[in-house]
Every structure is written in structure tokens, then in C-alpha cells.
Amino acid sequence: MSRRLTTLIVAGMVSGVCAGFAANQIVGGSAETAGQVAGYFHLLADIFLHLIKMIIAPLVFSTLVAGVAHMGDSGALGRIGGRAMAWFVIASLISLTLGLVFVNLFAPGEGLDLVRSATNVDAPVNGSALNLRDFVLHVFPTSMVGAMADNSVLQIVVFSLFIGVGLTALGDAGKPVVVLIETMAQLMLKVTGYVMRVAPLAVFGALAAAVTTEGLGVLRTFGTLVGEFYLALMALWVLLLAAGALFLGKRIFSLIRHVREPVLLAFSTASSEAAYPKMLEQLDRFGVPRRIYSFILPLGYSFNLDGSMMYATFATMFIAQAYGIDLPLMTQITILLVLMVTSKGIAAVPRASLVVVAATLAQFDLPVEGVAFILAVDHFMDMGRTATNVLGNAIATSVITQWEGLLAPESEGERPVPAVAEADIAAKIALP
């Protein structure tokens, strides 16, 4: 199934576009009927995403606690976390700057001559939901059960770190719990394999639904904006892969081969969560130790969203151009620095990237209603930025592992890691 997954996902994408186009032609100009048909198409994607959400919390918790417990000492944990955050900050700055450069180079919004409303029109998303105080407070959970029920990855990371460090401090007394959590991680990875069998159907449903309501014409109407944004993403991919190659050498090509399935899954479903379980498996096969990827990857999903950050600068400047607002260079740099901070709250906010854009527009007295203009193609842009987020985290995790000198050799890293044997588990449980 794993070997055929890429082919099946591509087949799902192609057939989804074809089915969506056929449905769009059949329903004609009836937006209500198109919406109903699209709802049934999207049911497949909704079921898949529900299954993914079902396993995200226990998967993150079990792998992260086991990883921290096997770090051995808090010094290694702090060093790896520090290197990870340094990479995230540098990658964020590069992503934001590259988006600013490309949107000024292409100027996709010029000539649209949109007129700003005389009244204060509300944006289709709530930008006030994003502020530094609420984001910092959101990081710390009031309930472990509540955090897992809401799939709040940041909060799960926080209490998992506390539990992992606590188990390390307990020493031998904590070994039975560590073994139990390791077994739980193995169980969740097995369940993940079952869930991934639904992925091609989810890809079919998601794309068929989008094309049914919007039609292929939406790609022609906003082709310039979408095309130029994807060119900017391609440039970012080149930079990220080049940075990875500096540390990984020729193994960067092996990494690309391993992560193509989760990246393709993220692209086709526009969901980073959908790709998370598969990414854990593929990084394991590539040679990244579980204690490393189970710690860095959840952090990356919260703080290292390269594609989303590029989109934030690109969309903000596009809206300013569309309304004929000329922003001086220093104002653009200020917007970039503001986004450098506010984008770190993306993981904590619904409709994340659009909320960041809306909040930034409001802060600089730019037309917030301009967000509605890009909603028609936001799904297609979201596919690209989500895939970029997933690729960026795969590269970051692999680079930091190599930086620590813990990346398994080619011969060891290219084959699946066997599950923990029952005899080993029994032996670990037996205390002296």
C-alpha cells in the first residue's frame, strides 16, 4: 500500500478535477445545487480529516513523551530545542522576505483598481482573534483532556514535555510508564496505516468539491495571482532544499523521495494534519531517530510554517496593490517584522493565514475587506502553502538530526524500523 500510495493520490487528484468539472457543467449556473453536490463530494475528505484528527492527539502525545524520556538529559533537550528554534526563526525571515520580494517584482494587484468601501466593511474572518497576549496564554493548557479533545498541538506539546522530563527524572521508577507509552506509539502508528488507506478517496473528494463550486474558470480568472504565488513558492523550495543540502549532502535527494507522499497528501487535501502521521513514518524510514522527530516535528507544526508566512506577505501586499495603495519600503519592512511575530500564532487560530492577513491589514489601516477578494482562490493557494509547510518541517527535522550527529547511515536509514518485540517490552517492565 505504501509503495502505491503516491500513484493512488495522483489518480485521486486527476479524477477529482475531472469529476468536479463534469458536475460543474451538469449543474449549470445553480450555485445552490453546486454547493449541495460539492458537499457530498467533500464528505469523503471530511471523513478522512475526522479520522486524522482522531489520531493526532494520542500520536503527538505518545511519540513526544517517549522521545523526551529517551533524550537522557535535559541538556540535550535544551540544545536540540534551541537549534530547532534558531532554524525556525531564520527560515521564517527568509520566507517572509522572499514573499515581499516576489510580490513587489510581479505586482499582481496593480491595475485591478478596487475601490475601498466608504463604510467599515467586516472581513470574512475575525482578525481580532489574533493578539500576542491570547496566543501566549493559549500555549499553556488548563486541562490535558481539554487540549487533546480540541487537538491543540501547542498545548499537547507543553504538557507532553512536562511528562517526558518528569519520567526522565523518575529513572527506573518511570520505566513501566515509558514502555506503556512506547507501546501506545506503536499502536497509533499501526492505526495510522489503516487511516492512510482512505487518503486517495479524500483527495478525490476535496478537489472534486472545489472544482464543482468554483469551476475551472476560477483558475483562469485568478491565474496571474495563483501562478505568481506558486513561482514564489518554487523559489522558496529551492532555497530550503539548498539549505538542507548543505547539511545532508546527496542524502537530500533521498529525503525528497521519502517525503513526497506526505507532501503530496498535504497539497491535495490542503491539510498539514493529514500529512503528519505519514511524515512520522517516512522520517523514521529516512533514519531520523524517533526521539528527535517526535520532539521537533510538533514544534515545527506550530512555529515553522514557511509557506503560510510567505502567503501572509504576498496576500497583504497584493491587497494594497489592488486598492492602489503605495506603501513605502520602510512600511513594508515594518509589515514584515510584524508578520514575523504574529505568524507564530498561526497554529492557534482558526483559518490561520487569512486571520493573520486580516489582522495585519487592520493594524496598518489597509482595506480589510480585500481579504474577501482572494477567498475564491484561497483554497488553491492553501494547497501550495500547506505542502511547503510540510516540506520545510521535514527538512528542518532532518537537518537538526544531522547537526546532532544522530542521522542513521544510508544503509540503516532506508529500511523500516521494526516494532518493539513483546519480549523486549516484558524485559523493560521487569524492575530490578
C-alpha positions as CSV (number, residue, x, y, z in Angstrom):
1,M,0.0,0.0,0.0
2,S,2.8,2.4,0.9
3,R,4.5,1.9,-2.5
4,R,1.3,2.5,-4.4
5,L,0.1,5.5,-2.3
6,T,1.7,8.2,-4.4
7,T,0.2,6.8,-7.6
8,L,-3.2,6.5,-6.0
9,I,-3.1,10.0,-4.7
10,V,-2.2,11.4,-8.1
11,A,-5.0,9.3,-9.6
12,G,-7.3,10.8,-7.0
13,M,-6.3,14.3,-7.9
14,V,-6.8,13.9,-11.6
15,S,-10.1,12.0,-11.3
16,G,-11.3,14.6,-8.7
17,V,-10.7,17.5,-11.0
18,C,-12.4,15.6,-13.9
19,A,-15.4,14.7,-11.7
20,G,-15.7,18.2,-10.3
21,F,-15.6,19.7,-13.8
22,A,-18.3,17.3,-15.0
23,A,-20.5,18.1,-12.0
24,N,-20.0,21.8,-12.5
25,Q,-21.1,21.6,-16.2
26,I,-24.1,19.5,-15.2
27,V,-25.5,21.8,-12.5
28,G,-25.0,24.8,-14.8
29,G,-25.3,28.2,-13.1
30,S,-27.1,27.0,-9.9
31,A,-24.9,27.9,-7.0
32,E,-27.2,26.2,-4.5
33,T,-27.2,22.9,-6.4
34,A,-23.4,23.1,-6.9
35,G,-23.0,23.6,-3.2
36,Q,-25.1,20.6,-2.4
37,V,-23.2,18.3,-4.9
38,A,-19.9,19.6,-3.6
39,G,-21.0,18.8,0.0
40,Y,-21.4,15.2,-0.9
41,F,-18.1,15.1,-2.7
42,H,-16.4,16.7,0.3
43,L,-17.9,14.1,2.6
44,L,-15.0,11.8,1.6
45,A,-12.4,14.4,2.6
46,D,-14.4,15.2,5.8
47,I,-14.4,11.6,6.9
48,F,-10.7,11.3,6.3
49,L,-9.9,14.5,8.2
50,H,-12.1,13.4,11.1
51,L,-10.1,10.1,11.2
52,I,-6.8,12.1,11.1
53,K,-8.0,14.4,13.9
54,M,-8.9,11.3,15.9
55,I,-5.3,10.1,16.0
56,I,-3.4,13.4,16.1
57,A,-3.6,14.0,19.8
58,P,-2.6,10.5,21.0
59,L,0.0,10.2,18.3
60,V,1.7,13.5,19.2
61,F,1.5,12.8,22.9
62,S,2.9,9.2,22.8
63,T,5.7,9.9,20.4
64,L,6.7,13.2,22.1
65,V,6.7,11.8,25.6
66,A,8.7,8.7,24.5
67,G,11.1,10.9,22.6
68,V,11.8,13.2,25.6
69,A,12.0,10.3,28.0
70,H,14.8,8.8,25.8
71,M,16.8,12.0,25.5
72,G,18.6,11.0,28.6
73,D,19.3,14.5,29.9
74,S,17.7,18.0,29.9
75,G,20.8,19.5,28.4
76,A,20.3,17.5,25.1
77,L,16.7,18.6,25.1
78,G,17.6,22.2,25.5
79,R,20.3,22.1,22.9
80,I,18.1,20.4,20.3
81,G,15.2,22.8,21.1
82,G,17.5,25.8,20.8
83,R,18.8,24.7,17.4
84,A,15.3,24.0,16.2
85,M,14.0,27.4,17.2
86,A,17.1,29.1,15.6
87,W,16.4,27.3,12.3
88,F,12.7,28.2,12.5
89,V,13.4,31.9,13.0
90,I,15.9,32.1,10.1
91,A,13.5,30.1,7.8
92,S,10.6,32.4,8.8
93,L,12.6,35.5,8.0
94,I,13.7,34.1,4.6
95,S,10.1,33.1,3.8
96,L,8.6,36.5,4.6
97,T,11.4,38.4,2.8
98,L,11.1,36.2,-0.3
99,G,7.3,36.8,-0.4
100,L,7.8,40.5,-0.2
101,V,10.4,40.5,-3.0
102,F,8.3,38.5,-5.3
103,V,5.0,40.4,-4.8
104,N,6.9,43.7,-5.5
105,L,8.6,42.1,-8.5
106,F,5.4,40.7,-10.1
107,A,2.9,43.3,-8.7
108,P,-0.1,41.0,-9.3
109,G,-2.5,43.5,-7.8
110,E,-1.7,46.5,-9.9
111,G,-4.3,47.5,-12.4
112,L,-7.2,46.0,-10.5
113,D,-8.2,49.4,-9.2
114,L,-10.5,48.2,-6.4
115,V,-12.4,50.9,-4.6
116,R,-12.3,51.0,-0.8
117,S,-15.7,50.9,0.8
118,A,-16.8,54.2,2.5
119,T,-18.2,52.2,5.3
120,N,-16.3,49.9,7.6
121,V,-17.0,46.5,6.0
122,D,-16.2,43.5,8.1
123,A,-13.7,40.9,6.8
124,P,-14.9,37.4,6.3
125,V,-12.6,36.3,9.1
126,N,-12.0,37.7,12.5
127,G,-8.7,39.4,12.7
128,S,-9.2,40.5,16.4
129,A,-8.8,36.8,17.3
130,L,-5.1,37.2,16.9
131,N,-3.0,39.0,19.5
132,L,0.2,38.2,21.4
133,R,-1.4,38.0,24.8
134,D,-4.0,35.5,23.8
135,F,-1.5,33.5,21.9
136,V,0.9,33.2,24.8
137,L,-1.9,32.3,27.2
138,H,-3.3,29.7,24.7
139,V,0.1,27.9,24.7
140,F,-0.4,26.7,28.3
141,P,-3.3,24.2,28.8
142,T,-5.8,24.3,31.7
143,S,-6.6,20.7,31.1
144,M,-4.7,17.8,29.5
145,V,-8.0,16.2,28.5
146,G,-9.4,19.5,27.0
147,A,-6.2,20.1,25.0
148,M,-6.4,16.6,23.5
149,A,-10.1,17.0,22.8
150,D,-9.5,20.2,20.9
151,N,-6.4,18.9,19.2
152,S,-4.4,21.9,20.4
153,V,-1.0,20.8,19.3
154,L,0.9,23.6,21.2
155,Q,-0.8,22.7,24.4
156,I,-0.2,19.0,23.9
157,V,3.4,19.7,23.3
158,V,3.7,21.7,26.6
159,F,2.2,19.0,28.9
160,S,4.0,16.2,27.0
161,L,7.3,18.0,27.6
162,F,6.5,18.1,31.3
163,I,5.5,14.5,31.5
164,G,8.6,13.4,29.4
165,V,11.0,15.3,31.6
166,G,9.2,14.0,34.7
167,L,9.6,10.4,33.6
168,T,13.3,11.0,32.9
169,A,13.7,12.4,36.4
170,L,12.0,9.3,37.9
171,G,14.5,7.0,36.4
172,D,13.8,3.3,36.9
173,A,10.6,4.0,38.7
174,G,9.2,5.5,35.5
175,K,10.2,2.7,33.1
176,P,6.9,0.9,33.2
177,V,5.1,4.1,32.1
178,V,7.7,4.7,29.4
179,V,7.2,1.2,28.0
180,L,3.4,1.7,28.1
181,I,3.7,5.0,26.1
182,E,6.1,3.4,23.6
183,T,3.6,0.6,23.0
184,M,0.9,3.3,22.6
185,A,3.1,5.0,20.0
186,Q,3.4,1.7,18.1
187,L,-0.3,1.2,18.3
188,M,-1.1,4.7,16.9
189,L,1.4,4.2,14.0
190,K,-0.4,0.9,13.2
191,V,-3.8,2.7,13.3
192,T,-2.3,5.5,11.1
193,G,-1.5,2.8,8.4
194,Y,-5.2,1.9,8.4
195,V,-6.3,5.5,8.1
196,M,-3.9,6.3,5.3
197,R,-5.8,3.8,3.1
198,V,-8.6,6.3,2.8
199,A,-6.3,9.1,1.6
200,P,-6.8,8.8,-2.2
201,L,-10.6,8.9,-1.7
202,A,-10.2,12.0,0.4
203,V,-8.0,13.7,-2.3
204,F,-10.7,12.9,-4.9
205,G,-13.5,14.4,-2.7
206,A,-11.6,17.6,-1.8
207,L,-10.7,18.5,-5.3
208,A,-14.0,17.5,-6.8
209,A,-15.8,19.7,-4.3
210,A,-13.6,22.7,-5.0
211,V,-14.0,22.4,-8.8
212,T,-17.7,21.7,-8.6
213,T,-18.4,25.1,-6.9
214,E,-15.8,27.2,-8.5
215,G,-15.3,25.6,-11.9
216,L,-12.1,25.6,-13.9
217,G,-12.8,29.2,-14.8
218,V,-11.6,30.3,-11.3
219,L,-8.1,29.2,-12.2
220,R,-8.2,31.4,-15.4
221,T,-9.7,34.4,-13.6
222,F,-7.1,34.5,-10.9
223,G,-4.5,32.7,-12.9
224,T,-1.9,35.5,-12.6
225,L,-2.2,35.7,-8.8
226,V,-2.0,32.0,-8.3
227,G,0.7,31.4,-10.9
228,E,3.0,34.1,-9.5
229,F,2.4,32.9,-5.9
230,Y,3.4,29.4,-7.0
231,L,6.6,30.7,-8.7
232,A,7.5,32.4,-5.3
233,L,6.8,29.1,-3.6
234,M,9.1,27.3,-6.1
235,A,11.9,29.7,-5.3
236,L,11.3,29.1,-1.6
237,W,11.5,25.3,-2.2
238,V,14.8,25.8,-4.0
239,L,16.3,27.7,-1.1
240,L,15.0,25.3,1.5
241,L,16.4,22.3,-0.4
242,A,19.7,24.1,-1.0
243,A,20.0,24.8,2.8
244,G,19.2,21.2,3.5
245,A,21.8,20.0,1.0
246,L,24.5,22.0,2.9
247,F,23.9,19.7,5.9
248,L,22.7,16.5,4.3
249,G,24.7,16.4,1.1
250,K,23.5,13.9,-1.5
251,R,21.0,12.5,1.0
252,I,18.7,15.5,0.3
253,F,17.6,13.5,-2.8
254,S,16.8,10.5,-0.6
255,L,14.8,12.8,1.7
256,I,12.8,14.2,-1.2
257,R,12.0,10.6,-2.2
258,H,10.8,9.7,1.3
259,V,8.7,12.8,1.9
260,R,7.0,13.0,-1.5
261,E,3.9,11.1,-0.2
262,P,3.2,13.3,2.8
263,V,3.9,16.5,0.8
264,L,1.6,15.3,-2.0
265,L,-1.1,14.5,0.6
266,A,-0.8,17.9,2.2
267,F,-1.0,19.6,-1.2
268,S,-4.1,17.7,-2.3
269,T,-6.0,18.0,1.0
270,A,-4.7,21.4,2.0
271,S,-4.2,20.0,5.5
272,S,-1.0,19.7,7.4
273,E,-2.7,17.4,9.9
274,A,-3.4,14.9,7.1
275,A,0.3,14.6,6.3
276,Y,1.5,14.4,9.9
277,P,1.2,10.7,10.6
278,K,2.7,9.7,7.2
279,M,5.6,12.2,7.8
280,L,6.4,10.5,11.1
281,E,6.7,7.1,9.3
282,Q,8.8,8.5,6.4
283,L,11.2,10.3,8.7
284,D,11.6,7.1,10.6
285,R,12.5,5.3,7.4
286,F,14.9,8.0,6.4
287,G,16.9,7.5,9.5
288,V,15.7,10.2,11.9
289,P,15.5,8.7,15.5
290,R,12.0,8.8,17.0
291,R,13.1,10.8,20.0
292,I,14.2,13.6,17.6
293,Y,11.3,13.8,15.1
294,S,8.7,13.3,17.9
295,F,10.1,16.4,19.5
296,I,10.9,18.7,16.6
297,L,8.0,18.0,14.3
298,P,5.2,19.1,16.6
299,L,7.2,22.3,17.3
300,G,7.7,22.8,13.6
301,Y,3.9,22.5,13.0
302,S,3.5,25.4,15.4
303,F,6.4,27.6,14.7
304,N,7.8,26.7,11.3
305,L,5.1,27.4,8.7
306,D,7.2,28.7,5.8
307,G,4.5,28.6,3.1
308,S,1.9,30.3,5.3
309,M,4.3,33.1,6.2
310,M,5.2,33.7,2.5
311,Y,1.5,33.8,1.8
312,A,1.0,36.4,4.5
313,T,3.3,38.9,3.0
314,F,2.2,38.1,-0.6
315,A,-1.5,38.5,0.2
316,T,-1.1,41.6,2.3
317,M,0.9,43.4,-0.4
318,F,-1.4,42.1,-3.1
319,I,-4.4,43.7,-1.4
320,A,-2.6,47.0,-1.0
321,Q,-1.7,47.0,-4.7
322,A,-5.3,46.0,-5.7
323,Y,-6.6,49.1,-3.9
324,G,-3.9,51.3,-5.4
325,I,-2.2,52.0,-2.1
326,D,1.5,52.7,-2.4
327,L,3.5,51.5,0.6
328,P,7.0,52.9,1.2
329,L,9.8,50.5,1.7
330,M,10.1,51.2,5.4
331,T,6.4,50.4,5.9
332,Q,6.8,47.2,4.0
333,I,9.7,46.2,6.2
334,T,7.6,47.1,9.3
335,I,4.8,44.8,8.0
336,L,7.4,42.1,7.5
337,L,8.6,42.4,11.1
338,V,5.0,42.4,12.5
339,L,4.3,39.3,10.5
340,M,7.4,37.7,11.9
341,V,5.8,37.9,15.3
342,T,2.1,37.4,14.5
343,S,2.7,34.4,12.2
344,K,3.9,32.4,15.2
345,G,0.3,32.4,16.4
346,I,-1.0,30.8,13.2
347,A,-1.3,27.3,14.8
348,A,-3.6,28.7,17.5
349,V,-6.2,30.4,15.3
350,P,-8.9,29.1,13.0
351,R,-8.5,29.9,9.3
352,A,-5.0,30.8,10.3
353,S,-3.3,32.5,7.3
354,L,-6.3,34.6,6.4
355,V,-6.7,35.7,10.1
356,V,-3.0,36.8,10.1
357,V,-3.5,38.8,6.9
358,A,-6.7,40.4,8.2
359,A,-5.1,41.4,11.4
360,T,-2.1,42.9,9.6
361,L,-4.3,44.9,7.2
362,A,-6.2,46.3,10.1
363,Q,-3.1,47.3,12.0
364,F,-1.7,49.3,9.1
365,D,-5.1,50.8,8.1
366,L,-5.3,48.9,4.9
367,P,-8.7,47.7,3.5
368,V,-9.6,44.5,5.4
369,E,-12.5,43.8,3.1
370,G,-9.8,43.0,0.5
371,V,-9.5,39.5,2.1
372,A,-12.8,38.7,0.5
373,F,-11.3,39.2,-3.0
374,I,-8.8,36.4,-2.6
375,L,-11.2,33.9,-1.0
376,A,-12.2,32.5,-4.3
377,V,-8.7,31.1,-4.9
378,D,-7.6,30.8,-1.3
379,H,-8.2,27.0,-1.4
380,F,-5.8,26.6,-4.4
381,M,-3.2,28.8,-2.8
382,D,-3.7,27.0,0.5
383,M,-2.7,23.7,-1.2
384,G,0.7,25.1,-2.2
385,R,1.5,26.8,1.1
386,T,0.4,23.7,3.1
387,A,2.7,21.5,1.1
388,T,5.5,24.0,1.6
389,N,4.9,23.9,5.4
390,V,5.2,20.1,5.4
391,L,8.4,20.1,3.3
392,G,10.0,22.8,5.4
393,N,9.4,20.8,8.6
394,A,10.8,17.6,7.0
395,I,14.0,19.5,6.0
396,A,14.3,21.2,9.4
397,T,13.9,17.9,11.3
398,S,16.5,16.1,9.1
399,V,19.0,18.9,9.3
400,I,18.9,19.2,13.1
401,T,19.3,15.4,13.4
402,Q,22.3,15.6,11.1
403,W,23.6,18.6,13.1
404,E,23.4,16.5,16.3
405,G,25.2,13.6,14.5
406,L,22.2,11.3,15.1
407,L,21.1,10.6,11.5
408,A,21.3,6.9,10.7
409,P,23.7,5.9,7.9
410,E,22.2,5.3,4.5
411,S,22.1,1.5,4.9
412,E,20.2,1.7,8.2
413,G,18.0,4.7,7.5
414,E,16.5,3.4,4.2
415,R,14.6,0.4,5.7
416,P,11.6,0.3,8.1
417,V,12.4,0.2,11.8
418,P,10.9,-2.9,13.4
419,A,8.3,-2.7,16.1
420,V,9.3,-3.3,19.7
421,A,9.3,-7.0,20.4
422,E,7.0,-8.3,23.1
423,A,9.9,-9.9,24.9
424,D,11.7,-6.6,25.0
425,I,8.6,-4.9,26.4
426,A,8.3,-7.6,29.1
427,A,12.0,-7.2,30.0
428,K,11.7,-3.5,30.3
429,I,8.7,-3.7,32.6
430,A,10.5,-6.0,35.0
431,L,12.2,-3.8,37.6
432,P,15.3,-4.8,39.4
